[in-house]
Amino acid sequence: MNPTPPDAGDHGETFLRTLAEHERWLAAYVYSLVTRTADVDDILQECKIVLWRQFARFQAGTNFRAWARTIALHQILNYRRAEQRRPESPHEREFIEAVAGEIERCSEQFDRKAEGLRHCLRKLPEAHRAIMLSRYYEERGVEQIAAQSDRTVEAVYRLLSRIRKVLNDCISRQLATGPSAAR
Amino acid sequence: MKANTTREWDARIERALEGRLRADELAALQAEVVRDAAVRAAYAERVWLHATLRAERERLPQWLETVEPATVAPVRRWVFATMAMAAAACVLLGWNLFRLGRAPRAEIVATLVQTQNARWAGSTLPTAENAPLGRGTLALVEGMATLKFASGATLTLEAPTRLEILSAMHCRLIEGSVTAEVPESAHGFRVDTSDLKVVDLGTRFGVTAGSAGNSHVFVFEGEVTLSDGKSGELRHLGEGKSFHVDAQPGVVGTEPARFQLEQVADGWTQIPTSFGRGKDGYARRGNLQSVGPQALLMVKHSELERSRKNERRAFLTFDLSKVRPRDLTEVELVLDPEPSGLGFSAMVPDSRFAVYGVTDEVLDQWSEAGLRWENMPASDDTGLNPAQVTKLAEFSLGRGASGSPLTIKGEAFAAFLRSDTNGLVTFIIVRETGETDPSGLVHAFASKEHPSARPPTLRVR
């Protein structure tokens, strides 16, 4: 057993701090490109291992997110190959690459949008906030929410879709009026 | 025209996010995203919001400023999934960075110093050797791993184990087994389980927590203080002593996982014990009463006088009414090993088990609720009745054995099923190897009552 691992000094601490700062963003990035939660967990974990192993090569002061995006995308594409999963569609790989490219193109905009999200969530009416909590905090599916709230599946699906649209519109307006309004 | 089309794609995107598109619709959407920049932009915008909400899960109650509902923190279902079809519905536990506006805490709390044959499931921390660990969770699916905390305490995890690291002096065992070695510098090091808090007073000790919520503490050296999570009662535990908390009634056996008969690829049919007239249970020598429905099927064999009463055998009955036993050529039995919360695998060498088939079909009628040591099918206190059983297979579980489902095969299985005439088959699982220490491991497999793991399943074709 190695009592003082060579890598666990300042370097390790900087890594942990950086990872903690960007962890949710990284999870959101992977969730954007992978649908199955179990796959997301595996990929995120692999991704963190690679980030840690290659952290020495990351140059402080450069864009961590851009660097992490490259590694994560690589992990996602690799994971699919390694798992020999049947692709969801014949265009899956191009699809993932296209969406990843689009996210990269909009990355600054998305980062700014994230700041407005909190404000916009708070403006939702009570009933809609409860639905959001059910869907995203309690992680219930549309069917479960329908059963629990005595609505049809289709009605819940449409409601969720509408709430997300309202949120997206609100966030876009926030973006237009400047970050100060997002406080 | 253009607006209309975009709106149609918008609706499809929304359906895709909720997994409500047919395969052909999804393929068409993905092709369109690749082809059309406007659809691509719309998709990215919507998926970004959906993904961000998922990733920010833990902060949503604050952000939404609603009172947390009474049913917060739904039981996290953790399937040690390695079988392709066991889609694990697992969720990141997150870093508990609840406080907003503060810089995230990121000091190094521990280091992953050593791993042996380790395989990890979705952990929130990096799991490479020498990786620095902050607060977060580790999920070890196979093998063993050793953590060294900044306080000096060393913790060895035996798979399957999930551990949440809270600080250099404090961690929470969600399920599994850990042994701790605590030098003077780390006196006061604490391990919590759902029903116990164990505070170390400078020792070597082990803690196990069953996936169904029962904890067991064993002190190898020195002394610990522990407090029962329910009563808060404090007690000291000295060297060689152990303490056990039973699972809360109501936690187990309340909500059987409803796996049903399933047709899978290549002609296989999966029959879980939860299907039809299927049943599962175990009996323990020391119990006069039936243990009733339990989340875990426990199996143990010991010739040591002190642990003779802990001898346990498990019984499984499968309902074959939806298949034609006469036509079966291949049969496999799938069992999902789970931490029993009783004993340490470090105390037992590799263990060998045997699966017997009950040949006397009258005995298929045993009752799950009434199963006792005195009325076990085809066996009694002295062992199995050779006139009523036939040995079908043996299997082994290694030290620190994995939590991935085991598939037990053998030509004898198919022959046994083909001879069935009443649509039910019963198996008995016994451990053949004993142990050297009374605190040795009780092996456990998930039953159909287990809240998240796979029930015993017969795969046939």
Interface residues (C-beta under 8 A of the other chain):
Chain A: M1 N2 P3 P5 P6 D7 A8 G12 E13 F15 L16 R17 L19 A20 E21 E23 R24 W25 A27 A28 Y29 V30 Y31 S32 T35 R36 T37 A38 V40 D41 D42 L44 Q45 K48 I49 L51 W52 R53 E88 S89 P90 H91 E92 E94 F95 A98 V99 E102 I103 C106 F110 K113 A114 L117 R118 L121 R122 L124 E126 R129 A130 M132 L133 R135 Y136 Y137 E138 E139 G141 V142 Y157 L160 S161 R164 L167 N168 I171
Chain B: A11 E14 R15 L17 E18 G19 R20 A23 L26 A27 Q30 A31 V33 V34 R40 A41 Y43 A44 E45 R46 V47 W48 L49 H50 A51 T52 L53 R54 A55 E56 R57 L60 P61 W63 L64 E65 T66 P69 T71 V72 P74 A81 A87 A88 A89 C90 V91 L92 W95 L97 A103 P104 R105 A106 E107 I108 T111 V113 Q114 W120 A121 G122 S123 T124 L125 P126 T127 A128 N130 A131 P132 L133 G134 T146 K148 T154
